[in-house]
Amino acid sequence: MRSKSPAARSGEAFARRIIVPALEFLCAIGSYVAVFAGTQGRMRLNGALGLGVSPASNLTTNLPQSTVTTYDKVFIENLKGNTPWVRATSRRSIDANSGNQLQLFMYQNLAPPPITTAPEGTIQTGLTVTVLQNISVMGQYADYMNISDYALGTAIDPTLEALGVQMSYRLAQVINTILQNTADSASTVDPLVDNLSKDGVTPLTNTDITAAVQSLAGVNALPQANGSYFGITHPFSVGDILIDKTNNSLTDVVKRTAEGIELLRELPSPSGDRIPVIDWGGVTFFQSTYVKQTPNYKGGGGTALRTYIVGNDGVIGVSFGGRDHTQIGEGNWRNLQVWVRRLSEPSGYDPSRMIGGFASYNAMYTATLPPDPVQRIRYIDAVSAIA
C-alpha cells in the first residue's frame, strides 16, 4: 500500500481543522442571508414589477354565485303589548236570536232605616224599592287579510299562519280598547273614581295603591272572584314603585324576607303580564302599555300614565253567545279564535282560485259600567320618572 507523504498528511489535517469548519460557517450564514434576501427581494420585485406569485384569477366580481343572499326563514317576532282587560272584567252574554241590546238591572239600597219603634197594632206604609238600569248595544267588529295562491306557494315562511297571529292580536286590541274606554268613562258617572290622581310631577307609589283599595272598600265595592282587586298599570309605573326606596316603600318592605329578595331579583313580570312583586294591598296587578296617557299632564310637561284598580263588576264585558262567532278566551291574544283558512277549491267568487287563503275575525262585543252612580273602579293618573 502506498503511504501518504508528510506534506499530504499535513494538508489533510489543515483542511479538517481549518477549511471545512470555515466552509460550514460560511454556508450557514449564506443560507440565512439567501433566505432573507430572497424573501425580501421577491416581495420588492412583486410589488415593483408585478413578478412573483400571480393573484387570484377568479373573484366575487365574476362569480355571481358567491354573492347570493341567504334568507332566514325564522322571522323575528314583532313586539306586542299585553291586553289584560278581559281578565279584569265581569262577563255577560246575549243569547242568539235575542236582540242586540243587553239591559242590566240593579236594586238600589233603601234609605237608612229610622231607629224608632213601630206603633203597636198599626200597619204602616210599605216601602218602595228603586230599580236602576242601563242598556248596552252590541257592536260588530270584523276584518280580514287574504293572500294570493302565487304568494302562498312561493313565500319562504308559513305566511298564512303568520297572518292568523297578526289578526288574533288585532282582535285582542279591539276587545281591550273597548273595555279600557269603558273604564275611562267611569269618572263621568262617579267623581270618586278619579279622586286619587297625582299632581304633575309626582310618580306613583305603593301608598297610592293602598288608598285606592281602601277607597273602594269605603263604598263596599267587592273584590274579584279570586279575592283580590285587579290592577292594570304601565311598566313605567311598575318601575316607579320599585325604585322608590323610602322608608316603608314596597321595596323597603319586600326586601326584609328571603322570598321578597328573590322577587326583587327576578323580572317584575316573569310570565308576561302578571306582576307578582307588586301584589300589594289586596291587588293582583297586570302590566300593559295600553293605558290612558295624558301629555303635558296638569301643565307639568310630563305624560301621565293611568293605573286602574278594578273591583267586581267594575267593568262588564258583553259578548254574543252565537257559536259561529269569535269566542273570547282569558285575555291572552293567542287564545282569541280567528278563522285561518287555506282555500283548495275554486268558488263562484273566485272561479280561478287566485286567492290561496285568508285570516279573519268577526266579533260581536260591547262593554258597560254597572247601572249604579257608585262605581267599583278607581284610577290614578301619575307621571313617571322612567322613560
C-alpha positions in Angstrom: 0.0 0.0 0.0 1.2 3.4 -0.9 1.7 5.7 2.0 0.9 9.4 2.1 3.7 11.8 2.2 4.1 14.1 5.2 3.0 17.0 3.2 -0.2 15.3 2.2 -1.0 14.4 5.7 -0.3 17.9 6.8 -2.6 19.3 4.1 -5.5 16.9 5.1 -5.2 17.9 8.7 -5.2 21.6 7.8 -8.3 21.0 5.7 -10.2 19.2 8.5 -9.2 21.7 11.2 -9.5 25.0 9.2 -11.0 24.7 5.8 -14.1 22.5 6.5 -15.2 24.4 9.6 -14.8 27.7 7.8 -16.9 26.5 4.8 -19.6 25.2 7.1 -19.8 28.5 8.9 -20.0 30.4 5.6 -22.7 28.1 4.3 -24.8 28.6 7.3 -24.5 32.4 7.2 -25.1 32.3 3.4 -28.3 30.3 3.6 -29.8 32.8 6.2 -28.8 35.7 4.0 -30.1 34.0 0.9 -33.4 33.3 2.7 -33.7 36.8 3.9 -32.6 38.4 0.7 -34.8 36.0 -1.3 -38.0 36.7 0.6 -37.4 40.5 0.8 -36.4 40.5 -2.8 -39.4 38.6 -4.0 -41.6 41.0 -2.1 -40.0 44.0 -3.5 -39.9 42.6 -7.0 -43.5 41.5 -6.8 -44.6 45.0 -5.6 -42.5 46.9 -8.1 -42.6 44.7 -11.2 -45.6 42.5 -10.7 -43.4 39.5 -10.6 -43.7 36.5 -8.2 -46.9 34.6 -7.2 -49.8 35.6 -9.5 -53.1 37.0 -7.9 -56.4 35.0 -8.0 -57.8 34.9 -11.4 -61.4 34.4 -10.2 -63.1 36.8 -7.7 -66.6 37.5 -6.4 -66.8 40.1 -9.2 -67.0 37.4 -11.8 -68.6 34.6 -9.7 -72.2 35.7 -9.0 -73.0 32.6 -7.1 -70.6 33.8 -4.4 -72.7 36.9 -3.6 -76.1 35.4 -3.2 -78.3 36.3 -0.2 -79.4 33.7 2.4 -82.9 34.5 3.7 -83.6 33.4 7.3 -86.9 31.6 7.4 -87.3 32.1 11.1 -88.8 35.6 11.3 -88.0 38.0 14.2 -91.1 38.2 16.4 -92.6 41.7 16.4 -93.4 43.5 19.7 -96.9 43.1 21.1 -98.4 44.8 24.1 -100.3 42.9 26.8 -104.1 43.0 26.5 -105.3 42.1 30.1 -108.6 43.9 30.3 -110.7 40.8 29.6 -109.4 39.2 32.8 -110.3 42.3 34.8 -113.9 42.4 33.8 -117.1 40.6 34.6 -118.8 38.8 31.7 -122.3 38.7 30.4 -123.6 37.4 27.0 -126.6 37.9 24.7 -128.1 34.6 23.5 -128.6 34.0 19.9 -131.8 35.4 18.4 -132.4 37.5 21.5 -131.9 41.0 20.1 -128.8 43.3 20.0 -129.1 45.0 23.4 -128.4 43.9 26.9 -130.3 45.7 29.7 -128.8 45.4 33.2 -130.8 46.0 36.4 -129.8 46.7 40.0 -131.8 47.3 43.1 -130.8 50.5 44.8 -130.3 50.2 48.5 -133.1 51.6 50.7 -132.5 54.7 52.7 -131.1 54.1 56.1 -133.8 52.9 58.5 -135.0 55.2 61.3 -134.3 53.8 64.7 -137.9 54.1 66.0 -140.3 51.6 67.3 -143.3 50.7 65.3 -146.6 51.8 66.8 -148.4 48.8 68.3 -151.2 47.4 66.2 -150.7 49.9 63.3 -149.9 48.9 59.8 -147.5 51.4 58.4 -146.9 52.5 54.8 -144.9 50.0 52.8 -141.5 50.8 51.4 -140.9 51.2 47.7 -137.7 50.0 46.0 -135.9 51.7 43.2 -134.5 49.6 40.3 -131.6 51.2 38.3 -131.0 50.1 34.8 -128.8 50.7 31.7 -128.6 49.4 28.2 -125.6 48.4 26.2 -125.8 47.9 22.4 -123.9 45.1 20.8 -121.3 46.2 18.2 -119.8 44.1 15.4 -116.1 44.2 14.6 -114.7 42.4 11.6 -111.6 42.5 9.4 -109.6 40.1 7.2 -106.4 39.6 5.2 -106.1 37.3 2.3 -103.2 36.1 0.2 -102.8 35.1 -3.5 -102.2 31.5 -4.3 -99.0 32.6 -6.0 -97.6 34.3 -3.0 -98.7 31.5 -0.7 -96.8 29.0 -2.9 -93.6 31.0 -3.1 -93.2 32.6 0.3 -90.4 31.1 2.4 -92.3 31.2 5.7 -95.7 29.8 6.8 -97.3 33.1 5.7 -100.9 32.1 6.2 -100.4 31.1 9.8 -98.4 34.3 10.4 -101.3 36.3 9.1 -103.5 34.5 11.6 -101.3 35.5 14.5 -101.5 39.2 13.4 -105.2 39.1 13.1 -105.5 37.5 16.6 -103.5 40.3 18.1 -105.6 42.9 16.2 -108.8 41.4 17.6 -107.3 41.4 21.1 -106.5 45.1 20.7 -110.1 45.7 19.6 -111.6 44.0 22.7 -109.0 45.5 25.1 -109.7 49.0 23.8 -113.5 48.7 24.1 -113.1 47.7 27.8 -110.5 50.3 28.6 -112.5 53.1 27.0 -115.5 52.0 29.1 -113.4 52.1 32.2 -112.1 55.5 31.4 -115.7 56.8 31.2 -116.4 55.8 34.9 -115.2 59.2 36.3 -118.1 60.9 34.4 -120.5 58.9 36.5 -118.7 59.0 39.8 -116.1 61.7 40.6 -114.6 59.5 43.3 -113.2 57.3 40.5 -110.5 59.9 39.7 -110.1 61.5 43.1 -106.7 60.0 43.8 -104.8 61.2 40.7 -101.4 62.9 41.4 -100.0 66.3 40.7 -98.0 67.0 37.6 -94.6 65.9 38.9 -95.1 63.1 41.5 -94.8 59.4 40.4 -97.0 56.5 41.6 -96.1 54.9 45.0 -97.4 51.9 46.9 -99.3 54.2 49.3 -101.5 55.3 46.3 -102.4 51.6 45.8 -103.4 51.3 49.4 -105.5 54.5 49.2 -107.3 53.2 46.0 -108.1 49.9 47.6 -109.5 51.5 50.8 -111.5 54.0 48.7 -113.2 51.0 47.0 -113.7 49.3 50.4 -115.2 52.6 51.7 -118.1 52.2 49.2 -118.4 48.5 49.8 -117.1 47.5 46.4 -116.3 43.8 46.3 -113.1 42.3 45.1 -112.9 40.0 42.1 -113.7 36.3 42.3 -110.1 35.4 43.4 -110.5 37.6 46.5 -108.3 40.4 45.2 -109.0 43.6 43.3 -107.4 43.6 39.8 -104.9 46.3 38.8 -103.7 47.3 35.4 -100.7 49.6 35.2 -98.0 50.7 32.8 -94.4 49.1 33.0 -93.0 52.6 33.8 -95.4 52.9 36.8 -94.2 49.4 38.0 -90.7 50.8 37.8 -91.6 53.9 39.8 -92.9 51.7 42.6 -89.8 49.5 42.7 -87.2 52.3 42.6 -88.9 54.1 45.5 -86.5 53.2 48.4 -88.0 55.5 51.0 -89.0 54.1 54.4 -91.9 51.7 54.2 -91.9 51.8 50.4 -92.7 48.5 48.7 -89.1 47.7 48.0 -88.2 48.5 51.6 -90.8 46.1 52.9 -90.3 43.3 50.4 -86.5 43.1 50.9 -86.9 42.1 54.5 -87.7 38.5 53.6 -85.8 35.9 51.6 -88.8 35.4 49.4 -89.1 39.1 48.8 -85.4 39.4 47.8 -85.9 36.6 45.2 -88.9 38.5 43.8 -86.8 41.7 43.5 -84.1 39.7 41.7 -86.5 38.4 39.0 -88.2 40.3 36.3 -91.2 42.2 37.7 -93.4 40.3 35.2 -91.7 37.0 34.6 -94.7 35.3 32.9 -95.7 38.1 30.6 -98.2 40.5 32.2 -98.7 39.4 35.8 -96.6 41.3 38.3 -96.3 39.3 41.5 -93.6 41.6 43.0 -96.1 44.4 43.4 -99.1 42.4 44.6 -99.9 44.9 47.3 -102.8 45.9 49.5 -105.0 43.2 48.1 -104.4 44.0 44.4 -103.3 41.5 41.7 -101.5 43.5 39.1 -101.1 43.1 35.3 -98.9 45.4 33.3 -99.7 46.7 29.9 -98.6 49.6 27.7 -102.3 50.0 26.8 -103.3 52.5 29.4 -104.6 56.1 29.1 -101.8 58.6 28.6 -102.2 62.3 29.1 -99.5 64.5 27.6 -98.4 67.7 29.4 -100.3 66.5 32.5 -101.5 69.4 34.6 -99.1 71.7 32.8 -96.0 69.9 34.1 -94.7 68.8 30.8 -94.8 65.1 31.6 -97.1 62.4 30.3 -99.4 60.9 32.9 -99.9 57.1 32.9 -103.1 55.7 34.3 -103.2 52.9 36.8 -106.6 51.1 37.2 -107.9 49.3 40.3 -111.0 47.3 39.4 -113.5 45.6 41.7 -116.1 43.0 40.9 -118.5 44.3 38.2 -116.3 47.4 37.8 -116.4 46.9 34.0 -118.8 44.4 32.4 -117.9 42.8 29.0 -120.8 41.6 26.9 -120.2 39.1 24.1 -122.5 37.4 21.6 -123.5 33.8 22.5 -123.7 32.5 19.0 -121.3 29.7 18.4 -120.4 30.8 14.9 -118.7 34.0 16.1 -115.4 34.7 17.8 -115.1 33.2 21.3 -113.3 35.4 23.9 -110.8 33.5 26.0 -108.8 34.5 29.1 -107.4 37.8 27.8 -104.4 36.2 26.0 -104.3 37.2 22.4 -103.2 33.7 21.5 -106.5 32.3 22.8 -108.7 34.5 20.7 -110.3 32.5 17.9 -109.9 33.7 14.4 -110.6 32.0 11.1 -107.5 30.9 9.2 -108.4 29.0 6.0 -106.3 27.7 3.1 -108.5 27.6 0.1 -108.2 24.4 -2.1 -111.2 24.7 -4.4 -112.5 27.4 -6.7 -115.7 29.1 -5.9 -118.3 31.4 -7.5 -116.5 34.4 -6.0 -113.1 33.1 -7.2 -113.6 30.8 -10.2 -109.8 30.6 -10.9 -108.8 30.2 -7.3 -106.5 33.1 -7.4 -106.9 33.6 -3.6 -104.9 31.0 -1.7 -106.1 31.6 1.8 -107.3 34.2 4.4 -107.3 35.1 8.0 -110.2 36.9 9.5 -112.4 37.6 12.6 -115.9 38.6 13.2 -116.6 39.6 16.8 -119.8 40.9 18.4 -118.9 42.7 21.6 -119.7 45.6 23.8 -118.9 46.8 27.4 -120.7 48.7 30.0 -120.5 50.1 33.5 -122.9 48.9 36.2 -126.2 50.8 36.5 -125.1 52.5 39.7 -123.9 56.0 40.5 -121.4 54.5 42.8 -118.7 52.9 40.6 -116.5 49.9 41.5 -113.3 51.2 39.9 -110.5 53.7 40.8 -107.8 55.1 38.7 -104.7 57.1 39.4 -103.0 59.4 36.8 -99.3 60.0 37.6 -96.2 61.0 35.7 -93.3 58.6 35.6 -89.6 59.1 36.5 -88.8 56.4 33.8 -88.7 57.0 30.1 
